[in-house]
Every structure is written in C-alpha cells, then in structure tokens.
Amino acid sequence: MRNPLVHLRALARPEDFVVFKLDVDSPSIELAIIEQLVADRSTASLIDDFYWEHVVKNTPMDHFGWGHDLRRMPTSQHQTVADSYNYFGRLRSMGVRAHSWV
C-alpha cells in the first residue's frame, strides 16, 4: 500500500510527535490524500504539524511551476485560494497545526 495515511495509522501513536509534509508533485494525488485526511478525525489526530504546498490556480505561482502542475490535471479538479483556506481551516479545527508553504 502506497498511501501514506495507511502507514501513519499503522505506525504512529497519539503520544508520538508527528510532522507530515505532503509533497508528491501530483496535485490530483495530493488532493485525494487531503480529502481522506479531513474525513478521518482519528488519523488527523495523530498529526501534530502538517505542511502542504497546495497548488491553486490564478496566483503568481502559475508562472513558477504551478501552471505546469495544473495542466497535468483536469480543469474540474483545479483548486482556488478559497479552497486552500477551507482545507487548512478544516485541519486546524481538527487540532492539526496545518501550514501552507511554497
């Protein structure tokens, strides 16, 4: 199984300090992992700090790599800055210190 959340659930305990950095350079895969994470409070509770470069459309980063990433995924899956705030807000409300980075 190549899903990092499967490994996280198998290996991490609540008393562990877990930092999860999600960066597999595939927005579609990253979004699938994020959707699983925000839907599973018990898995999210194992993560102390979470870092993710959420690739979104219509930002200056379109000219520095994100445009290429966005062209590799269906337009229907393109995300916005508002979507990013939503994901990070949901994770933070679940007790995860969630951070965006570029």
PDB file as gemmi writes it, atoms N, CA and C in Angstrom:
CRYST1    1.000    1.000    1.000  90.00  90.00  90.00 P 1                      
ATOM      1  N   MET A   1       0.849  -1.175   0.000  1.00  0.00           N  
ATOM      2  CA  MET A   1       0.000   0.000   0.000  1.00  0.00           C  
ATOM      3  C   MET A   1       0.895   1.238   0.000  1.00  0.00           C  
ATOM      4  N   ARG A   2       0.642   2.159  -0.936  1.00  0.00           N  
ATOM      5  CA  ARG A   2       1.485   3.340  -1.081  1.00  0.00           C  
ATOM      6  C   ARG A   2       0.864   4.595  -0.474  1.00  0.00           C  
ATOM      7  N   ASN A   3      -0.271   4.461   0.154  1.00  0.00           N  
ATOM      8  CA  ASN A   3      -0.935   5.602   0.765  1.00  0.00           C  
ATOM      9  C   ASN A   3      -0.244   5.921   2.092  1.00  0.00           C  
ATOM     10  N   PRO A   4       0.284   7.144   2.247  1.00  0.00           N  
ATOM     11  CA  PRO A   4       0.995   7.472   3.491  1.00  0.00           C  
ATOM     12  C   PRO A   4       0.092   7.446   4.728  1.00  0.00           C  
ATOM     13  N   LEU A   5      -1.210   7.645   4.545  1.00  0.00           N  
ATOM     14  CA  LEU A   5      -2.108   7.614   5.700  1.00  0.00           C  
ATOM     15  C   LEU A   5      -2.244   6.207   6.261  1.00  0.00           C  
ATOM     16  N   VAL A   6      -2.142   5.196   5.406  1.00  0.00           N  
ATOM     17  CA  VAL A   6      -2.163   3.805   5.872  1.00  0.00           C  
ATOM     18  C   VAL A   6      -0.956   3.558   6.772  1.00  0.00           C  
ATOM     19  N   HIS A   7       0.204   4.021   6.337  1.00  0.00           N  
ATOM     20  CA  HIS A   7       1.420   3.853   7.131  1.00  0.00           C  
ATOM     21  C   HIS A   7       1.345   4.665   8.427  1.00  0.00           C  
ATOM     22  N   LEU A   8       0.808   5.855   8.345  1.00  0.00           N  
ATOM     23  CA  LEU A   8       0.670   6.695   9.531  1.00  0.00           C  
ATOM     24  C   LEU A   8      -0.182   6.001  10.585  1.00  0.00           C  
ATOM     25  N   ARG A   9      -1.326   5.478  10.169  1.00  0.00           N  
ATOM     26  CA  ARG A   9      -2.210   4.786  11.121  1.00  0.00           C  
ATOM     27  C   ARG A   9      -1.546   3.544  11.712  1.00  0.00           C  
ATOM     28  N   ALA A  10      -0.735   2.870  10.924  1.00  0.00           N  
ATOM     29  CA  ALA A  10      -0.085   1.644  11.400  1.00  0.00           C  
ATOM     30  C   ALA A  10       1.075   1.925  12.341  1.00  0.00           C  
ATOM     31  N   LEU A  11       1.754   3.048  12.167  1.00  0.00           N  
ATOM     32  CA  LEU A  11       2.996   3.290  12.899  1.00  0.00           C  
ATOM     33  C   LEU A  11       2.915   4.326  14.018  1.00  0.00           C  
ATOM     34  N   ALA A  12       2.078   5.334  13.856  1.00  0.00           N  
ATOM     35  CA  ALA A  12       2.048   6.436  14.817  1.00  0.00           C  
ATOM     36  C   ALA A  12       1.102   6.150  15.979  1.00  0.00           C  
ATOM     37  N   ARG A  13       1.477   6.658  17.126  1.00  0.00           N  
ATOM     38  CA  ARG A  13       0.659   6.568  18.335  1.00  0.00           C  
ATOM     39  C   ARG A  13       0.346   7.995  18.795  1.00  0.00           C  
ATOM     40  N   PRO A  14      -0.722   8.193  19.530  1.00  0.00           N  
ATOM     41  CA  PRO A  14      -1.082   9.550  19.968  1.00  0.00           C  
ATOM     42  C   PRO A  14       0.040  10.271  20.716  1.00  0.00           C  
ATOM     43  N   GLU A  15       0.882   9.555  21.435  1.00  0.00           N  
ATOM     44  CA  GLU A  15       1.958  10.202  22.197  1.00  0.00           C  
ATOM     45  C   GLU A  15       3.170  10.575  21.326  1.00  0.00           C  
ATOM     46  N   ASP A  16       3.212  10.129  20.078  1.00  0.00           N  
ATOM     47  CA  ASP A  16       4.304  10.472  19.162  1.00  0.00           C  
ATOM     48  C   ASP A  16       4.144  11.902  18.664  1.00  0.00           C  
ATOM     49  N   PHE A  17       5.258  12.525  18.345  1.00  0.00           N  
ATOM     50  CA  PHE A  17       5.225  13.840  17.688  1.00  0.00           C  
ATOM     51  C   PHE A  17       5.377  13.584  16.197  1.00  0.00           C  
ATOM     52  N   VAL A  18       4.330  13.886  15.438  1.00  0.00           N  
ATOM     53  CA  VAL A  18       4.303  13.566  14.015  1.00  0.00           C  
ATOM     54  C   VAL A  18       4.249  14.846  13.186  1.00  0.00           C  
ATOM     55  N   VAL A  19       5.202  14.970  12.284  1.00  0.00           N  
ATOM     56  CA  VAL A  19       5.207  16.034  11.282  1.00  0.00           C  
ATOM     57  C   VAL A  19       4.979  15.365   9.937  1.00  0.00           C  
ATOM     58  N   PHE A  20       3.965  15.811   9.219  1.00  0.00           N  
ATOM     59  CA  PHE A  20       3.611  15.231   7.929  1.00  0.00           C  
ATOM     60  C   PHE A  20       3.761  16.319   6.879  1.00  0.00           C  
ATOM     61  N   LYS A  21       4.674  16.123   5.951  1.00  0.00           N  
ATOM     62  CA  LYS A  21       4.846  17.042   4.825  1.00  0.00           C  
ATOM     63  C   LYS A  21       4.353  16.321   3.583  1.00  0.00           C  
ATOM     64  N   LEU A  22       3.333  16.860   2.960  1.00  0.00           N  
ATOM     65  CA  LEU A  22       2.751  16.260   1.760  1.00  0.00           C  
ATOM     66  C   LEU A  22       3.263  17.008   0.539  1.00  0.00           C  
ATOM     67  N   ASP A  23       4.077  16.335  -0.258  1.00  0.00           N  
ATOM     68  CA  ASP A  23       4.632  16.940  -1.466  1.00  0.00           C  
ATOM     69  C   ASP A  23       5.053  15.830  -2.415  1.00  0.00           C  
ATOM     70  N   VAL A  24       4.120  15.344  -3.208  1.00  0.00           N  
ATOM     71  CA  VAL A  24       4.436  14.287  -4.165  1.00  0.00           C  
ATOM     72  C   VAL A  24       4.393  14.811  -5.598  1.00  0.00           C  
ATOM     73  N   ASP A  25       4.274  16.137  -5.756  1.00  0.00           N  
ATOM     74  CA  ASP A  25       4.285  16.794  -7.067  1.00  0.00           C  
ATOM     75  C   ASP A  25       3.231  16.236  -8.020  1.00  0.00           C  
ATOM     76  N   SER A  26       2.114  15.870  -7.454  1.00  0.00           N  
ATOM     77  CA  SER A  26       0.957  15.451  -8.252  1.00  0.00           C  
ATOM     78  C   SER A  26      -0.288  15.979  -7.547  1.00  0.00           C  
ATOM     79  N   PRO A  27      -0.801  17.138  -7.986  1.00  0.00           N  
ATOM     80  CA  PRO A  27      -1.953  17.724  -7.296  1.00  0.00           C  
ATOM     81  C   PRO A  27      -3.134  16.775  -7.140  1.00  0.00           C  
ATOM     82  N   SER A  28      -3.394  15.925  -8.121  1.00  0.00           N  
ATOM     83  CA  SER A  28      -4.528  15.009  -8.026  1.00  0.00           C  
ATOM     84  C   SER A  28      -4.344  14.018  -6.880  1.00  0.00           C  
ATOM     85  N   ILE A  29      -3.145  13.485  -6.745  1.00  0.00           N  
ATOM     86  CA  ILE A  29      -2.867  12.546  -5.660  1.00  0.00           C  
ATOM     87  C   ILE A  29      -2.906  13.261  -4.318  1.00  0.00           C  
ATOM     88  N   GLU A  30      -2.308  14.450  -4.259  1.00  0.00           N  
ATOM     89  CA  GLU A  30      -2.308  15.205  -3.010  1.00  0.00           C  
ATOM     90  C   GLU A  30      -3.727  15.525  -2.561  1.00  0.00           C  
ATOM     91  N   LEU A  31      -4.595  15.924  -3.506  1.00  0.00           N  
ATOM     92  CA  LEU A  31      -5.981  16.239  -3.151  1.00  0.00           C  
ATOM     93  C   LEU A  31      -6.713  15.012  -2.621  1.00  0.00           C  
ATOM     94  N   ALA A  32      -6.440  13.854  -3.202  1.00  0.00           N  
ATOM     95  CA  ALA A  32      -7.078  12.622  -2.714  1.00  0.00           C  
ATOM     96  C   ALA A  32      -6.652  12.331  -1.278  1.00  0.00           C  
ATOM     97  N   ILE A  33      -5.384  12.552  -0.976  1.00  0.00           N  
ATOM     98  CA  ILE A  33      -4.882  12.321   0.384  1.00  0.00           C  
ATOM     99  C   ILE A  33      -5.490  13.327   1.353  1.00  0.00           C  
ATOM    100  N   ILE A  34      -5.583  14.586   0.942  1.00  0.00           N  
ATOM    101  CA  ILE A  34      -6.174  15.623   1.799  1.00  0.00           C  
ATOM    102  C   ILE A  34      -7.639  15.304   2.082  1.00  0.00           C  
ATOM    103  N   GLU A  35      -8.375  14.901   1.067  1.00  0.00           N  
ATOM    104  CA  GLU A  35      -9.782  14.566   1.260  1.00  0.00           C  
ATOM    105  C   GLU A  35      -9.929  13.427   2.272  1.00  0.00           C  
ATOM    106  N   GLN A  36      -9.062  12.435   2.192  1.00  0.00           N  
ATOM    107  CA  GLN A  36      -9.095  11.338   3.156  1.00  0.00           C  
ATOM    108  C   GLN A  36      -8.782  11.843   4.563  1.00  0.00           C  
ATOM    109  N   LEU A  37      -7.807  12.717   4.646  1.00  0.00           N  
ATOM    110  CA  LEU A  37      -7.373  13.214   5.954  1.00  0.00           C  
ATOM    111  C   LEU A  37      -8.461  14.041   6.636  1.00  0.00           C  
ATOM    112  N   VAL A  38      -9.089  14.958   5.916  1.00  0.00           N  
ATOM    113  CA  VAL A  38     -10.119  15.797   6.548  1.00  0.00           C  
ATOM    114  C   VAL A  38     -11.388  14.998   6.862  1.00  0.00           C  
ATOM    115  N   ALA A  39     -11.545  13.834   6.233  1.00  0.00           N  
ATOM    116  CA  ALA A  39     -12.707  12.987   6.503  1.00  0.00           C  
ATOM    117  C   ALA A  39     -12.472  12.009   7.653  1.00  0.00           C  
ATOM    118  N   ASP A  40     -11.250  11.941   8.157  1.00  0.00           N  
ATOM    119  CA  ASP A  40     -10.902  10.942   9.169  1.00  0.00           C  
ATOM    120  C   ASP A  40     -10.237  11.602  10.376  1.00  0.00           C  
ATOM    121  N   ARG A  41     -11.055  12.001  11.329  1.00  0.00           N  
ATOM    122  CA  ARG A  41     -10.570  12.700  12.519  1.00  0.00           C  
ATOM    123  C   ARG A  41      -9.554  11.871  13.308  1.00  0.00           C  
ATOM    124  N   SER A  42      -9.726  10.557  13.346  1.00  0.00           N  
ATOM    125  CA  SER A  42      -8.796   9.733  14.135  1.00  0.00           C  
ATOM    126  C   SER A  42      -7.399   9.731  13.519  1.00  0.00           C  
ATOM    127  N   THR A  43      -7.312   9.724  12.197  1.00  0.00           N  
ATOM    128  CA  THR A  43      -5.997   9.804  11.554  1.00  0.00           C  
ATOM    129  C   THR A  43      -5.422  11.202  11.714  1.00  0.00           C  
ATOM    130  N   ALA A  44      -6.237  12.220  11.501  1.00  0.00           N  
ATOM    131  CA  ALA A  44      -5.763  13.600  11.653  1.00  0.00           C  
ATOM    132  C   ALA A  44      -5.243  13.856  13.065  1.00  0.00           C  
ATOM    133  N   SER A  45      -5.846  13.219  14.061  1.00  0.00           N  
ATOM    134  CA  SER A  45      -5.429  13.447  15.444  1.00  0.00           C  
ATOM    135  C   SER A  45      -4.024  12.924  15.725  1.00  0.00           C  
ATOM    136  N   LEU A  46      -3.483  12.100  14.841  1.00  0.00           N  
ATOM    137  CA  LEU A  46      -2.125  11.587  15.015  1.00  0.00           C  
ATOM    138  C   LEU A  46      -1.071  12.580  14.535  1.00  0.00           C  
ATOM    139  N   ILE A  47      -1.493  13.600  13.790  1.00  0.00           N  
ATOM    140  CA  ILE A  47      -0.567  14.563  13.191  1.00  0.00           C  
ATOM    141  C   ILE A  47      -0.494  15.813  14.050  1.00  0.00           C  
ATOM    142  N   ASP A  48       0.724  16.208  14.388  1.00  0.00           N  
ATOM    143  CA  ASP A  48       0.920  17.439  15.153  1.00  0.00           C  
ATOM    144  C   ASP A  48       1.093  18.635  14.226  1.00  0.00           C  
ATOM    145  N   ASP A  49       1.992  18.532  13.271  1.00  0.00           N  
ATOM    146  CA  ASP A  49       2.240  19.600  12.301  1.00  0.00           C  
ATOM    147  C   ASP A  49       2.138  19.039  10.898  1.00  0.00           C  
ATOM    148  N   PHE A  50       1.438  19.777  10.032  1.00  0.00           N  
ATOM    149  CA  PHE A  50       1.206  19.344   8.662  1.00  0.00           C  
ATOM    150  C   PHE A  50       1.636  20.460   7.719  1.00  0.00           C  
ATOM    151  N   TYR A  51       2.408  20.113   6.699  1.00  0.00           N  
ATOM    152  CA  TYR A  51       2.879  21.069   5.700  1.00  0.00           C  
ATOM    153  C   TYR A  51       2.453  20.597   4.323  1.00  0.00           C  
ATOM    154  N   TRP A  52       1.912  21.527   3.522  1.00  0.00           N  
ATOM    155  CA  TRP A  52       1.438  21.175   2.191  1.00  0.00           C  
ATOM    156  C   TRP A  52       1.515  22.378   1.274  1.00  0.00           C  
ATOM    157  N   GLU A  53       2.087  22.169   0.103  1.00  0.00           N  
ATOM    158  CA  GLU A  53       2.096  23.182  -0.947  1.00  0.00           C  
ATOM    159  C   GLU A  53       0.873  22.935  -1.821  1.00  0.00           C  
ATOM    160  N   HIS A  54      -0.207  23.582  -1.469  1.00  0.00           N  
ATOM    161  CA  HIS A  54      -1.461  23.390  -2.197  1.00  0.00           C  
ATOM    162  C   HIS A  54      -1.393  24.178  -3.506  1.00  0.00           C  
ATOM    163  N   VAL A  55      -1.370  23.469  -4.612  1.00  0.00           N  
ATOM    164  CA  VAL A  55      -1.297  24.093  -5.934  1.00  0.00           C  
ATOM    165  C   VAL A  55      -2.690  24.601  -6.303  1.00  0.00           C  
ATOM    166  N   VAL A  56      -2.802  25.920  -6.439  1.00  0.00           N  
ATOM    167  CA  VAL A  56      -4.083  26.543  -6.771  1.00  0.00           C  
ATOM    168  C   VAL A  56      -3.919  27.418  -8.012  1.00  0.00           C  
ATOM    169  N   LYS A  57      -5.033  27.682  -8.676  1.00  0.00           N  
ATOM    170  CA  LYS A  57      -4.991  28.472  -9.908  1.00  0.00           C  
ATOM    171  C   LYS A  57      -5.049  29.969  -9.609  1.00  0.00           C  
ATOM    172  N   ASN A  58      -4.659  30.737 -10.609  1.00  0.00           N  
ATOM    173  CA  ASN A  58      -4.746  32.204 -10.582  1.00  0.00           C  
ATOM    174  C   ASN A  58      -3.911  32.837  -9.480  1.00  0.00           C  
ATOM    175  N   THR A  59      -2.681  32.383  -9.343  1.00  0.00           N  
ATOM    176  CA  THR A  59      -1.750  33.010  -8.404  1.00  0.00           C  
ATOM    177  C   THR A  59      -0.454  33.318  -9.158  1.00  0.00           C  
ATOM    178  N   PRO A  60       0.401  34.149  -8.607  1.00  0.00           N  
ATOM    179  CA  PRO A  60       1.698  34.388  -9.252  1.00  0.00           C  
ATOM    180  C   PRO A  60       2.508  33.105  -9.453  1.00  0.00           C  
ATOM    181  N   MET A  61       2.226  32.068  -8.666  1.00  0.00           N  
ATOM    182  CA  MET A  61       2.962  30.812  -8.794  1.00  0.00           C  
ATOM    183  C   MET A  61       2.648  30.077 -10.097  1.00  0.00           C  
ATOM    184  N   ASP A  62       1.604  30.505 -10.809  1.00  0.00           N  
ATOM    185  CA  ASP A  62       1.302  29.905 -12.115  1.00  0.00           C  
ATOM    186  C   ASP A  62       2.508  30.004 -13.051  1.00  0.00           C  
ATOM    187  N   HIS A  63       3.329  31.027 -12.854  1.00  0.00           N  
ATOM    188  CA  HIS A  63       4.487  31.261 -13.715  1.00  0.00           C  
ATOM    189  C   HIS A  63       5.765  30.625 -13.165  1.00  0.00           C  
ATOM    190  N   PHE A  64       5.679  29.993 -12.015  1.00  0.00           N  
ATOM    191  CA  PHE A  64       6.862  29.414 -11.380  1.00  0.00           C  
ATOM    192  C   PHE A  64       6.650  27.939 -11.046  1.00  0.00           C  
ATOM    193  N   GLY A  65       5.984  27.225 -11.937  1.00  0.00           N  
ATOM    194  CA  GLY A  65       5.847  25.789 -11.761  1.00  0.00           C  
ATOM    195  C   GLY A  65       4.428  25.292 -11.598  1.00  0.00           C  
ATOM    196  N   TRP A  66       3.571  26.076 -10.950  1.00  0.00           N  
ATOM    197  CA  TRP A  66       2.218  25.585 -10.710  1.00  0.00           C  
ATOM    198  C   TRP A  66       1.432  25.457 -12.009  1.00  0.00           C  
ATOM    199  N   GLY A  67       1.692  26.340 -12.974  1.00  0.00           N  
ATOM    200  CA  GLY A  67       0.986  26.253 -14.248  1.00  0.00           C  
ATOM    201  C   GLY A  67       1.197  24.898 -14.893  1.00  0.00           C  
ATOM    202  N   HIS A  68       2.424  24.400 -14.831  1.00  0.00           N  
ATOM    203  CA  HIS A  68       2.736  23.059 -15.358  1.00  0.00           C  
ATOM    204  C   HIS A  68       1.955  21.997 -14.596  1.00  0.00           C  
ATOM    205  N   ASP A  69       1.941  22.094 -13.267  1.00  0.00           N  
ATOM    206  CA  ASP A  69       1.208  21.121 -12.448  1.00  0.00           C  
ATOM    207  C   ASP A  69      -0.284  21.148 -12.762  1.00  0.00           C  
ATOM    208  N   LEU A  70      -0.836  22.345 -12.922  1.00  0.00           N  
ATOM    209  CA  LEU A  70      -2.264  22.468 -13.194  1.00  0.00           C  
ATOM    210  C   LEU A  70      -2.632  21.902 -14.571  1.00  0.00           C  
ATOM    211  N   ARG A  71      -1.731  22.033 -15.548  1.00  0.00           N  
ATOM    212  CA  ARG A  71      -2.006  21.498 -16.882  1.00  0.00           C  
ATOM    213  C   ARG A  71      -2.049  19.972 -16.887  1.00  0.00           C  
ATOM    214  N   ARG A  72      -1.476  19.344 -15.867  1.00  0.00           N  
ATOM    215  CA  ARG A  72      -1.460  17.877 -15.797  1.00  0.00           C  
ATOM    216  C   ARG A  72      -2.722  17.305 -15.162  1.00  0.00           C  
ATOM    217  N   MET A  73      -3.631  18.148 -14.737  1.00  0.00           N  
ATOM    218  CA  MET A  73      -4.848  17.651 -14.091  1.00  0.00           C  
ATOM    219  C   MET A  73      -6.084  18.237 -14.772  1.00  0.00           C  
ATOM    220  N   PRO A  74      -7.208  17.537 -14.675  1.00  0.00           N  
ATOM    221  CA  PRO A  74      -8.446  18.052 -15.294  1.00  0.00           C  
ATOM    222  C   PRO A  74      -8.835  19.408 -14.713  1.00  0.00           C  
ATOM    223  N   THR A  75      -9.340  20.273 -15.553  1.00  0.00           N  
ATOM    224  CA  THR A  75      -9.764  21.605 -15.118  1.00  0.00           C  
ATOM    225  C   THR A  75     -10.788  21.507 -13.986  1.00  0.00           C  
ATOM    226  N   SER A  76     -11.609  20.474 -14.000  1.00  0.00           N  
ATOM    227  CA  SER A  76     -12.627  20.309 -12.959  1.00  0.00           C  
ATOM    228  C   SER A  76     -12.020  20.097 -11.575  1.00  0.00           C  
ATOM    229  N   GLN A  77     -10.748  19.707 -11.529  1.00  0.00           N  
ATOM    230  CA  GLN A  77     -10.079  19.488 -10.247  1.00  0.00           C  
ATOM    231  C   GLN A  77      -9.240  20.682  -9.792  1.00  0.00           C  
ATOM    232  N   HIS A  78      -9.174  21.735 -10.603  1.00  0.00           N  
ATOM    233  CA  HIS A  78      -8.383  22.907 -10.218  1.00  0.00           C  
ATOM    234  C   HIS A  78      -8.951  23.511  -8.940  1.00  0.00           C  
ATOM    235  N   GLN A  79      -8.068  23.925  -8.078  1.00  0.00           N  
ATOM    236  CA  GLN A  79      -8.449  24.494  -6.790  1.00  0.00           C  
ATOM    237  C   GLN A  79      -8.154  25.989  -6.768  1.00  0.00           C  
ATOM    238  N   THR A  80      -8.776  26.696  -5.833  1.00  0.00           N  
ATOM    239  CA  THR A  80      -8.583  28.137  -5.676  1.00  0.00           C  
ATOM    240  C   THR A  80      -7.988  28.423  -4.301  1.00  0.00           C  
ATOM    241  N   VAL A  81      -7.619  29.673  -4.100  1.00  0.00           N  
ATOM    242  CA  VAL A  81      -7.121  30.079  -2.786  1.00  0.00           C  
ATOM    243  C   VAL A  81      -8.202  29.863  -1.724  1.00  0.00           C  
ATOM    244  N   ALA A  82      -9.457  30.096  -2.084  1.00  0.00           N  
ATOM    245  CA  ALA A  82     -10.558  29.856  -1.141  1.00  0.00           C  
ATOM    246  C   ALA A  82     -10.616  28.380  -0.739  1.00  0.00           C  
ATOM    247  N   ASP A  83     -10.404  27.478  -1.698  1.00  0.00           N  
ATOM    248  CA  ASP A  83     -10.359  26.049  -1.376  1.00  0.00           C  
ATOM    249  C   ASP A  83      -9.225  25.762  -0.396  1.00  0.00           C  
ATOM    250  N   SER A  84      -8.097  26.401  -0.627  1.00  0.00           N  
ATOM    251  CA  SER A  84      -6.944  26.197   0.244  1.00  0.00           C  
ATOM    252  C   SER A  84      -7.252  26.634   1.674  1.00  0.00           C  
ATOM    253  N   TYR A  85      -7.840  27.808   1.822  1.00  0.00           N  
ATOM    254  CA  TYR A  85      -8.230  28.273   3.158  1.00  0.00           C  
ATOM    255  C   TYR A  85      -9.193  27.284   3.813  1.00  0.00           C  
ATOM    256  N   ASN A  86     -10.088  26.725   3.027  1.00  0.00           N  
ATOM    257  CA  ASN A  86     -11.050  25.759   3.547  1.00  0.00           C  
ATOM    258  C   ASN A  86     -10.336  24.515   4.087  1.00  0.00           C  
ATOM    259  N   TYR A  87      -9.442  23.942   3.296  1.00  0.00           N  
ATOM    260  CA  TYR A  87      -8.721  22.744   3.752  1.00  0.00           C  
ATOM    261  C   TYR A  87      -7.911  23.021   5.015  1.00  0.00           C  
ATOM    262  N   PHE A  88      -7.141  24.093   4.996  1.00  0.00           N  
ATOM    263  CA  PHE A  88      -6.300  24.388   6.164  1.00  0.00           C  
ATOM    264  C   PHE A  88      -7.149  24.726   7.386  1.00  0.00           C  
ATOM    265  N   GLY A  89      -8.252  25.427   7.181  1.00  0.00           N  
ATOM    266  CA  GLY A  89      -9.157  25.724   8.290  1.00  0.00           C  
ATOM    267  C   GLY A  89      -9.769  24.465   8.881  1.00  0.00           C  
ATOM    268  N   ARG A  90     -10.171  23.548   8.017  1.00  0.00           N  
ATOM    269  CA  ARG A  90     -10.750  22.285   8.499  1.00  0.00           C  
ATOM    270  C   ARG A  90      -9.719  21.498   9.307  1.00  0.00           C  
ATOM    271  N   LEU A  91      -8.504  21.416   8.798  1.00  0.00           N  
ATOM    272  CA  LEU A  91      -7.461  20.688   9.530  1.00  0.00           C  
ATOM    273  C   LEU A  91      -7.176  21.349  10.877  1.00  0.00           C  
ATOM    274  N   ARG A  92      -7.107  22.663  10.893  1.00  0.00           N  
ATOM    275  CA  ARG A  92      -6.843  23.374  12.152  1.00  0.00           C  
ATOM    276  C   ARG A  92      -7.980  23.171  13.140  1.00  0.00           C  
ATOM    277  N   SER A  93      -9.212  23.131  12.644  1.00  0.00           N  
ATOM    278  CA  SER A  93     -10.346  22.901  13.552  1.00  0.00           C  
ATOM    279  C   SER A  93     -10.314  21.486  14.120  1.00  0.00           C  
ATOM    280  N   MET A  94      -9.584  20.590  13.454  1.00  0.00           N  
ATOM    281  CA  MET A  94      -9.431  19.219  13.939  1.00  0.00           C  
ATOM    282  C   MET A  94      -8.231  19.086  14.873  1.00  0.00           C  
ATOM    283  N   GLY A  95      -7.554  20.205  15.140  1.00  0.00           N  
ATOM    284  CA  GLY A  95      -6.423  20.180  16.055  1.00  0.00           C  
ATOM    285  C   GLY A  95      -5.070  19.988  15.401  1.00  0.00           C  
ATOM    286  N   VAL A  96      -5.029  19.986  14.081  1.00  0.00           N  
ATOM    287  CA  VAL A  96      -3.769  19.823  13.358  1.00  0.00           C  
ATOM    288  C   VAL A  96      -3.203  21.219  13.073  1.00  0.00           C  
ATOM    289  N   ARG A  97      -1.943  21.436  13.446  1.00  0.00           N  
ATOM    290  CA  ARG A  97      -1.282  22.700  13.094  1.00  0.00           C  
ATOM    291  C   ARG A  97      -0.900  22.578  11.624  1.00  0.00           C  
ATOM    292  N   ALA A  98      -1.756  23.095  10.749  1.00  0.00           N  
ATOM    293  CA  ALA A  98      -1.601  22.949   9.298  1.00  0.00           C  
ATOM    294  C   ALA A  98      -1.012  24.220   8.711  1.00  0.00           C  
ATOM    295  N   HIS A  99       0.017  24.033   7.888  1.00  0.00           N  
ATOM    296  CA  HIS A  99       0.761  25.157   7.327  1.00  0.00           C  
ATOM    297  C   HIS A  99       0.890  25.020   5.821  1.00  0.00           C  
ATOM    298  N   SER A 100       0.676  26.132   5.120  1.00  0.00           N  
ATOM    299  CA  SER A 100       0.939  26.160   3.694  1.00  0.00           C  
ATOM    300  C   SER A 100       2.377  26.602   3.479  1.00  0.00           C  
ATOM    301  N   TRP A 101       2.968  26.120   2.434  1.00  0.00           N  
ATOM    302  CA  TRP A 101       4.333  26.561   2.107  1.00  0.00           C  
ATOM    303  C   TRP A 101       4.509  26.537   0.611  1.00  0.00           C  
ATOM    304  N   VAL A 102       5.450  27.308   0.137  1.00  0.00           N  
ATOM    305  CA  VAL A 102       5.780  27.358  -1.284  1.00  0.00           C  
ATOM    306  C   VAL A 102       7.263  27.182  -1.427  1.00  0.00           C  
TER     307      VAL A 102                                                      
END                                                                             
